[in-house]
Amino acid sequence: MIVAGVSLSRDVCMECREVISPEARESSTAQPNARCEYCGGEPCAGGTDFLVMVTGVRKLRFMCMPCSVEHNRYLQQRLPQDASGLSQPEQATLLRRLNDEADAHMKQWVSERGSR
């Protein structure tokens, strides 16, 4: 949590976390049945997709380890080194485009990986 520009953290049990954060409750409810968004495998990571959330959409995303590594690798290669000169609408447009490109890349990557 960020308060007045200062990052604060607390250790709370899952029950209290779900009371504090509706997103945590949604994630906890979805997690037992979650599968990797791209390959359908067992997820190792998941929760609110912050990249998508920046564009105004709230979405839960779960990924297995190989898909998570590839997704992050793809995004890191394509994120501009300095986007600070962009306006907020330009940043949102950039992130929306990068998210769409990463999604298409992952579908292709999984398809090619499965045919090996």
VMD Tcl script that builds the backbone (N, CA, C; Angstrom):
set m [mol new atoms 348]
animate dup $m
set s [atomselect $m all]
$s set {name element resname resid chain x y z} {
  {N N MET 1 A 0.851 -1.160 0.000}
  {CA C MET 1 A 0.000 0.000 0.000}
  {C C MET 1 A 0.904 1.231 0.000}
  {N N ILE 2 A 0.523 2.253 -0.771}
  {CA C ILE 2 A 1.296 3.493 -0.815}
  {C C ILE 2 A 0.440 4.601 -0.199}
  {N N VAL 3 A 0.978 5.239 0.835}
  {CA C VAL 3 A 0.286 6.324 1.530}
  {C C VAL 3 A 1.192 7.539 1.523}
  {N N ALA 4 A 0.697 8.631 0.957}
  {CA C ALA 4 A 1.449 9.886 0.881}
  {C C ALA 4 A 2.832 9.677 0.264}
  {N N GLY 5 A 2.887 8.835 -0.775}
  {CA C GLY 5 A 4.134 8.598 -1.473}
  {C C GLY 5 A 5.086 7.651 -0.773}
  {N N VAL 6 A 4.658 7.075 0.362}
  {CA C VAL 6 A 5.504 6.158 1.115}
  {C C VAL 6 A 4.915 4.753 1.018}
  {N N SER 7 A 5.754 3.787 0.662}
  {CA C SER 7 A 5.317 2.399 0.551}
  {C C SER 7 A 5.258 1.766 1.934}
  {N N LEU 8 A 4.104 1.236 2.287}
  {CA C LEU 8 A 3.912 0.569 3.572}
  {C C LEU 8 A 3.510 -0.874 3.310}
  {N N SER 9 A 3.948 -1.773 4.179}
  {CA C SER 9 A 3.526 -3.162 4.036}
  {C C SER 9 A 3.140 -3.710 5.401}
  {N N ARG 10 A 2.251 -4.712 5.356}
  {CA C ARG 10 A 1.816 -5.381 6.576}
  {C C ARG 10 A 1.723 -6.862 6.298}
  {N N ASP 11 A 2.017 -7.650 7.296}
  {CA C ASP 11 A 1.787 -9.081 7.212}
  {C C ASP 11 A 0.414 -9.336 7.811}
  {N N VAL 12 A -0.476 -9.865 6.990}
  {CA C VAL 12 A -1.822 -10.189 7.469}
  {C C VAL 12 A -2.175 -11.598 7.012}
  {N N CYS 13 A -3.074 -12.226 7.749}
  {CA C CYS 13 A -3.523 -13.553 7.349}
  {C C CYS 13 A -4.412 -13.416 6.117}
  {N N MET 14 A -4.655 -14.536 5.439}
  {CA C MET 14 A -5.441 -14.526 4.205}
  {C C MET 14 A -6.846 -13.980 4.460}
  {N N GLU 15 A -7.443 -14.340 5.584}
  {CA C GLU 15 A -8.800 -13.873 5.892}
  {C C GLU 15 A -8.837 -12.344 5.997}
  {N N CYS 16 A -7.889 -11.763 6.700}
  {CA C CYS 16 A -7.838 -10.300 6.833}
  {C C CYS 16 A -7.497 -9.640 5.498}
  {N N ARG 17 A -6.623 -10.260 4.739}
  {CA C ARG 17 A -6.260 -9.721 3.418}
  {C C ARG 17 A -7.489 -9.630 2.523}
  {N N GLU 18 A -8.331 -10.649 2.578}
  {CA C GLU 18 A -9.529 -10.655 1.747}
  {C C GLU 18 A -10.531 -9.590 2.192}
  {N N VAL 19 A -10.550 -9.262 3.476}
  {CA C VAL 19 A -11.436 -8.198 3.968}
  {C C VAL 19 A -10.922 -6.839 3.503}
  {N N ILE 20 A -9.616 -6.657 3.555}
  {CA C ILE 20 A -8.996 -5.391 3.167}
  {C C ILE 20 A -9.092 -5.159 1.666}
  {N N SER 21 A -8.940 -6.237 0.882}
  {CA C SER 21 A -8.834 -6.093 -0.569}
  {C C SER 21 A -9.832 -6.991 -1.295}
  {N N PRO 22 A -10.818 -6.400 -1.976}
  {CA C PRO 22 A -11.744 -7.211 -2.769}
  {C C PRO 22 A -11.007 -8.005 -3.857}
  {N N GLU 23 A -9.913 -7.456 -4.401}
  {CA C GLU 23 A -9.138 -8.162 -5.413}
  {C C GLU 23 A -8.543 -9.445 -4.844}
  {N N ALA 24 A -8.094 -9.397 -3.590}
  {CA C ALA 24 A -7.531 -10.586 -2.950}
  {C C ALA 24 A -8.602 -11.665 -2.803}
  {N N ARG 25 A -9.810 -11.266 -2.462}
  {CA C ARG 25 A -10.914 -12.228 -2.332}
  {C C ARG 25 A -11.199 -12.881 -3.690}
  {N N GLU 26 A -11.251 -12.071 -4.733}
  {CA C GLU 26 A -11.511 -12.580 -6.084}
  {C C GLU 26 A -10.405 -13.547 -6.506}
  {N N SER 27 A -9.167 -13.189 -6.236}
  {CA C SER 27 A -8.034 -14.030 -6.600}
  {C C SER 27 A -8.069 -15.348 -5.824}
  {N N SER 28 A -8.357 -15.287 -4.528}
  {CA C SER 28 A -8.420 -16.495 -3.702}
  {C C SER 28 A -9.526 -17.429 -4.165}
  {N N THR 29 A -10.637 -16.868 -4.600}
  {CA C THR 29 A -11.756 -17.673 -5.088}
  {C C THR 29 A -11.400 -18.353 -6.402}
  {N N ALA 30 A -10.702 -17.655 -7.275}
  {CA C ALA 30 A -10.358 -18.186 -8.596}
  {C C ALA 30 A -9.181 -19.167 -8.548}
  {N N GLN 31 A -8.294 -19.015 -7.586}
  {CA C GLN 31 A -7.045 -19.766 -7.569}
  {C C GLN 31 A -7.190 -21.287 -7.531}
  {N N PRO 32 A -8.083 -21.875 -6.752}
  {CA C PRO 32 A -8.131 -23.341 -6.694}
  {C C PRO 32 A -8.395 -24.011 -8.049}
  {N N ASN 33 A -9.128 -23.364 -8.927}
  {CA C ASN 33 A -9.455 -23.941 -10.235}
  {C C ASN 33 A -8.664 -23.312 -11.372}
  {N N ALA 34 A -7.709 -22.484 -11.056}
  {CA C ALA 34 A -6.979 -21.742 -12.088}
  {C C ALA 34 A -6.083 -22.656 -12.908}
  {N N ARG 35 A -5.928 -22.300 -14.160}
  {CA C ARG 35 A -5.015 -22.951 -15.090}
  {C C ARG 35 A -4.236 -21.853 -15.795}
  {N N CYS 36 A -3.103 -22.207 -16.358}
  {CA C CYS 36 A -2.307 -21.248 -17.114}
  {C C CYS 36 A -3.149 -20.704 -18.265}
  {N N GLU 37 A -3.172 -19.414 -18.385}
  {CA C GLU 37 A -3.965 -18.748 -19.415}
  {C C GLU 37 A -3.574 -19.172 -20.828}
  {N N TYR 38 A -2.323 -19.558 -21.013}
  {CA C TYR 38 A -1.849 -19.836 -22.362}
  {C C TYR 38 A -1.788 -21.325 -22.699}
  {N N CYS 39 A -1.267 -22.147 -21.790}
  {CA C CYS 39 A -1.100 -23.562 -22.138}
  {C C CYS 39 A -2.029 -24.485 -21.359}
  {N N GLY 40 A -2.712 -23.953 -20.355}
  {CA C GLY 40 A -3.618 -24.776 -19.557}
  {C C GLY 40 A -2.922 -25.548 -18.455}
  {N N GLY 41 A -1.609 -25.329 -18.294}
  {CA C GLY 41 A -0.843 -26.038 -17.270}
  {C C GLY 41 A -1.117 -25.518 -15.868}
  {N N GLU 42 A -0.434 -26.139 -14.924}
  {CA C GLU 42 A -0.553 -25.766 -13.510}
  {C C GLU 42 A 0.097 -24.394 -13.296}
  {N N PRO 43 A -0.655 -23.421 -12.789}
  {CA C PRO 43 A -0.067 -22.078 -12.624}
  {C C PRO 43 A 0.905 -22.017 -11.450}
  {N N CYS 44 A 1.932 -21.220 -11.618}
  {CA C CYS 44 A 2.876 -20.961 -10.531}
  {C C CYS 44 A 2.712 -19.536 -10.030}
  {N N ALA 45 A 2.067 -18.709 -10.842}
  {CA C ALA 45 A 1.884 -17.299 -10.492}
  {C C ALA 45 A 0.523 -16.853 -10.986}
  {N N GLY 46 A -0.065 -15.927 -10.261}
  {CA C GLY 46 A -1.340 -15.417 -10.725}
  {C C GLY 46 A -1.863 -14.328 -9.821}
  {N N GLY 47 A -2.837 -13.645 -10.349}
  {CA C GLY 47 A -3.457 -12.559 -9.620}
  {C C GLY 47 A -3.859 -11.470 -10.584}
  {N N THR 48 A -4.053 -10.290 -10.043}
  {CA C THR 48 A -4.449 -9.161 -10.876}
  {C C THR 48 A -3.346 -8.826 -11.856}
  {N N ASP 49 A -3.714 -8.714 -13.105}
  {CA C ASP 49 A -2.762 -8.359 -14.157}
  {C C ASP 49 A -2.602 -6.842 -14.156}
  {N N PHE 50 A -1.501 -6.360 -13.595}
  {CA C PHE 50 A -1.299 -4.924 -13.458}
  {C C PHE 50 A -1.062 -4.234 -14.789}
  {N N LEU 51 A -0.491 -4.929 -15.748}
  {CA C LEU 51 A -0.293 -4.353 -17.073}
  {C C LEU 51 A -1.637 -4.021 -17.710}
  {N N VAL 52 A -2.591 -4.934 -17.602}
  {CA C VAL 52 A -3.926 -4.696 -18.160}
  {C C VAL 52 A -4.668 -3.663 -17.320}
  {N N MET 53 A -4.491 -3.705 -15.999}
  {CA C MET 53 A -5.197 -2.792 -15.111}
  {C C MET 53 A -4.865 -1.331 -15.422}
  {N N VAL 54 A -3.640 -1.057 -15.846}
  {CA C VAL 54 A -3.229 0.303 -16.191}
  {C C VAL 54 A -4.088 0.850 -17.331}
  {N N THR 55 A -4.575 -0.037 -18.180}
  {CA C THR 55 A -5.396 0.397 -19.306}
  {C C THR 55 A -6.867 0.525 -18.931}
  {N N GLY 56 A -7.191 0.332 -17.644}
  {CA C GLY 56 A -8.562 0.519 -17.185}
  {C C GLY 56 A -9.387 -0.743 -17.079}
  {N N VAL 57 A -8.758 -1.896 -17.271}
  {CA C VAL 57 A -9.469 -3.169 -17.195}
  {C C VAL 57 A -8.886 -3.981 -16.045}
  {N N ARG 58 A -9.762 -4.565 -15.219}
  {CA C ARG 58 A -9.287 -5.452 -14.156}
  {C C ARG 58 A -9.446 -6.882 -14.627}
  {N N LYS 59 A -8.358 -7.645 -14.571}
  {CA C LYS 59 A -8.380 -9.022 -15.042}
  {C C LYS 59 A -7.435 -9.861 -14.201}
  {N N LEU 60 A -7.879 -11.067 -13.881}
  {CA C LEU 60 A -6.993 -12.019 -13.220}
  {C C LEU 60 A -6.260 -12.802 -14.295}
  {N N ARG 61 A -4.996 -13.053 -14.058}
  {CA C ARG 61 A -4.199 -13.821 -15.019}
  {C C ARG 61 A -3.361 -14.826 -14.241}
  {N N PHE 62 A -3.377 -16.063 -14.711}
  {CA C PHE 62 A -2.574 -17.123 -14.114}
  {C C PHE 62 A -1.690 -17.712 -15.200}
  {N N MET 63 A -0.434 -18.012 -14.839}
  {CA C MET 63 A 0.506 -18.595 -15.801}
  {C C MET 63 A 1.376 -19.646 -15.112}
  {N N CYS 64 A 1.749 -20.661 -15.904}
  {CA C CYS 64 A 2.720 -21.642 -15.429}
  {C C CYS 64 A 4.106 -21.000 -15.503}
  {N N MET 65 A 5.102 -21.675 -14.950}
  {CA C MET 65 A 6.453 -21.105 -14.930}
  {C C MET 65 A 7.006 -20.845 -16.337}
  {N N PRO 66 A 6.977 -21.836 -17.265}
  {CA C PRO 66 A 7.542 -21.538 -18.593}
  {C C PRO 66 A 6.829 -20.378 -19.298}
  {N N CYS 67 A 5.513 -20.327 -19.221}
  {CA C CYS 67 A 4.781 -19.236 -19.878}
  {C C CYS 67 A 5.061 -17.897 -19.199}
  {N N SER 68 A 5.161 -17.903 -17.885}
  {CA C SER 68 A 5.456 -16.672 -17.150}
  {C C SER 68 A 6.830 -16.127 -17.531}
  {N N VAL 69 A 7.820 -17.010 -17.624}
  {CA C VAL 69 A 9.182 -16.596 -17.989}
  {C C VAL 69 A 9.188 -16.026 -19.408}
  {N N GLU 70 A 8.532 -16.723 -20.338}
  {CA C GLU 70 A 8.515 -16.258 -21.725}
  {C C GLU 70 A 7.749 -14.952 -21.862}
  {N N HIS 71 A 6.639 -14.814 -21.172}
  {CA C HIS 71 A 5.835 -13.590 -21.210}
  {C C HIS 71 A 6.655 -12.405 -20.707}
  {N N ASN 72 A 7.326 -12.593 -19.578}
  {CA C ASN 72 A 8.156 -11.518 -19.020}
  {C C ASN 72 A 9.331 -11.188 -19.938}
  {N N ARG 73 A 9.962 -12.208 -20.520}
  {CA C ARG 73 A 11.073 -11.985 -21.446}
  {C C ARG 73 A 10.614 -11.159 -22.637}
  {N N TYR 74 A 9.471 -11.528 -23.187}
  {CA C TYR 74 A 8.939 -10.819 -24.349}
  {C C TYR 74 A 8.674 -9.346 -24.011}
  {N N LEU 75 A 8.013 -9.100 -22.888}
  {CA C LEU 75 A 7.707 -7.716 -22.502}
  {C C LEU 75 A 8.974 -6.899 -22.236}
  {N N GLN 76 A 9.944 -7.495 -21.558}
  {CA C GLN 76 A 11.177 -6.769 -21.249}
  {C C GLN 76 A 11.911 -6.354 -22.513}
  {N N GLN 77 A 11.854 -7.174 -23.545}
  {CA C GLN 77 A 12.523 -6.824 -24.802}
  {C C GLN 77 A 11.812 -5.693 -25.520}
  {N N ARG 78 A 10.537 -5.506 -25.284}
  {CA C ARG 78 A 9.762 -4.542 -26.053}
  {C C ARG 78 A 9.390 -3.263 -25.305}
  {N N LEU 79 A 9.567 -3.259 -24.004}
  {CA C LEU 79 A 9.271 -2.032 -23.262}
  {C C LEU 79 A 10.321 -0.983 -23.590}
  {N N PRO 80 A 9.893 0.232 -23.918}
  {CA C PRO 80 A 10.872 1.287 -24.203}
  {C C PRO 80 A 11.709 1.595 -22.964}
  {N N GLN 81 A 12.942 1.980 -23.187}
  {CA C GLN 81 A 13.836 2.295 -22.073}
  {C C GLN 81 A 13.324 3.486 -21.263}
  {N N ASP 82 A 12.746 4.461 -21.957}
  {CA C ASP 82 A 12.252 5.648 -21.254}
  {C C ASP 82 A 10.942 6.104 -21.887}
  {N N ALA 83 A 9.864 5.846 -21.184}
  {CA C ALA 83 A 8.542 6.277 -21.661}
  {C C ALA 83 A 8.045 7.462 -20.848}
  {N N SER 84 A 8.942 8.076 -20.073}
  {CA C SER 84 A 8.523 9.166 -19.186}
  {C C SER 84 A 8.062 10.399 -19.953}
  {N N GLY 85 A 8.485 10.536 -21.202}
  {CA C GLY 85 A 8.067 11.690 -21.995}
  {C C GLY 85 A 6.680 11.537 -22.589}
  {N N LEU 86 A 6.087 10.351 -22.431}
  {CA C LEU 86 A 4.750 10.122 -22.978}
  {C C LEU 86 A 3.677 10.606 -22.014}
  {N N SER 87 A 2.590 11.096 -22.576}
  {CA C SER 87 A 1.451 11.485 -21.737}
  {C C SER 87 A 0.790 10.215 -21.200}
  {N N GLN 88 A -0.090 10.357 -20.216}
  {CA C GLN 88 A -0.783 9.189 -19.678}
  {C C GLN 88 A -1.600 8.467 -20.747}
  {N N PRO 89 A -2.349 9.172 -21.599}
  {CA C PRO 89 A -3.063 8.457 -22.660}
  {C C PRO 89 A -2.113 7.722 -23.615}
  {N N GLU 90 A -0.955 8.321 -23.906}
  {CA C GLU 90 A 0.029 7.661 -24.774}
  {C C GLU 90 A 0.616 6.424 -24.097}
  {N N GLN 91 A 0.862 6.528 -22.787}
  {CA C GLN 91 A 1.368 5.378 -22.034}
  {C C GLN 91 A 0.333 4.258 -22.024}
  {N N ALA 92 A -0.933 4.599 -21.813}
  {CA C ALA 92 A -1.999 3.594 -21.806}
  {C C ALA 92 A -2.106 2.922 -23.170}
  {N N THR 93 A -1.991 3.696 -24.238}
  {CA C THR 93 A -2.041 3.146 -25.597}
  {C C THR 93 A -0.860 2.199 -25.821}
  {N N LEU 94 A 0.326 2.616 -25.391}
  {CA C LEU 94 A 1.524 1.784 -25.520}
  {C C LEU 94 A 1.343 0.469 -24.762}
  {N N LEU 95 A 0.872 0.547 -23.513}
  {CA C LEU 95 A 0.694 -0.656 -22.705}
  {C C LEU 95 A -0.379 -1.570 -23.295}
  {N N ARG 96 A -1.441 -0.994 -23.819}
  {CA C ARG 96 A -2.498 -1.791 -24.453}
  {C C ARG 96 A -1.930 -2.538 -25.658}
  {N N ARG 97 A -1.144 -1.837 -26.471}
  {CA C ARG 97 A -0.533 -2.454 -27.649}
  {C C ARG 97 A 0.441 -3.550 -27.243}
  {N N LEU 98 A 1.303 -3.267 -26.253}
  {CA C LEU 98 A 2.262 -4.266 -25.789}
  {C C LEU 98 A 1.560 -5.494 -25.227}
  {N N ASN 99 A 0.474 -5.283 -24.496}
  {CA C ASN 99 A -0.274 -6.400 -23.937}
  {C C ASN 99 A -0.877 -7.259 -25.051}
  {N N ASP 100 A -1.446 -6.608 -26.058}
  {CA C ASP 100 A -2.024 -7.343 -27.193}
  {C C ASP 100 A -0.943 -8.122 -27.939}
  {N N GLU 101 A 0.217 -7.501 -28.148}
  {CA C GLU 101 A 1.318 -8.163 -28.839}
  {C C GLU 101 A 1.850 -9.338 -28.021}
  {N N ALA 102 A 1.969 -9.147 -26.707}
  {CA C ALA 102 A 2.449 -10.230 -25.840}
  {C C ALA 102 A 1.462 -11.388 -25.848}
  {N N ASP 103 A 0.180 -11.090 -25.837}
  {CA C ASP 103 A -0.844 -12.131 -25.872}
  {C C ASP 103 A -0.739 -12.935 -27.173}
  {N N ALA 104 A -0.620 -12.246 -28.296}
  {CA C ALA 104 A -0.483 -12.930 -29.591}
  {C C ALA 104 A 0.808 -13.756 -29.633}
  {N N HIS 105 A 1.895 -13.176 -29.115}
  {CA C HIS 105 A 3.173 -13.896 -29.078}
  {C C HIS 105 A 3.047 -15.172 -28.249}
  {N N MET 106 A 2.402 -15.082 -27.088}
  {CA C MET 106 A 2.289 -16.246 -26.217}
  {C C MET 106 A 1.473 -17.355 -26.865}
  {N N LYS 107 A 0.408 -16.999 -27.542}
  {CA C LYS 107 A -0.398 -18.020 -28.224}
  {C C LYS 107 A 0.435 -18.716 -29.295}
  {N N GLN 108 A 1.214 -17.956 -30.038}
  {CA C GLN 108 A 2.088 -18.524 -31.065}
  {C C GLN 108 A 3.186 -19.370 -30.425}
  {N N TRP 109 A 3.783 -18.864 -29.362}
  {CA C TRP 109 A 4.866 -19.565 -28.668}
  {C C TRP 109 A 4.394 -20.906 -28.137}
  {N N VAL 110 A 3.216 -20.922 -27.511}
  {CA C VAL 110 A 2.668 -22.171 -26.980}
  {C C VAL 110 A 2.359 -23.135 -28.112}
  {N N SER 111 A 1.819 -22.614 -29.196}
  {CA C SER 111 A 1.500 -23.454 -30.354}
  {C C SER 111 A 2.765 -24.117 -30.910}
  {N N GLU 112 A 3.833 -23.341 -31.063}
  {CA C GLU 112 A 5.087 -23.875 -31.586}
  {C C GLU 112 A 5.747 -24.829 -30.601}
  {N N ARG 113 A 5.655 -24.512 -29.332}
  {CA C ARG 113 A 6.248 -25.346 -28.283}
  {C C ARG 113 A 5.544 -26.697 -28.212}
  {N N GLY 114 A 4.219 -26.685 -28.422}
  {CA C GLY 114 A 3.449 -27.924 -28.372}
  {C C GLY 114 A 3.704 -28.832 -29.553}
  {N N SER 115 A 4.156 -28.265 -30.669}
  {CA C SER 115 A 4.373 -29.085 -31.866}
  {C C SER 115 A 5.772 -29.682 -31.920}
  {N N ARG 116 A 6.582 -29.434 -30.922}
  {CA C ARG 116 A 7.954 -29.981 -30.905}
  {C C ARG 116 A 7.960 -31.409 -30.439}
}
mol reanalyze $m
mol bondsrecalc $m
mol representation Tube
mol addrep $m
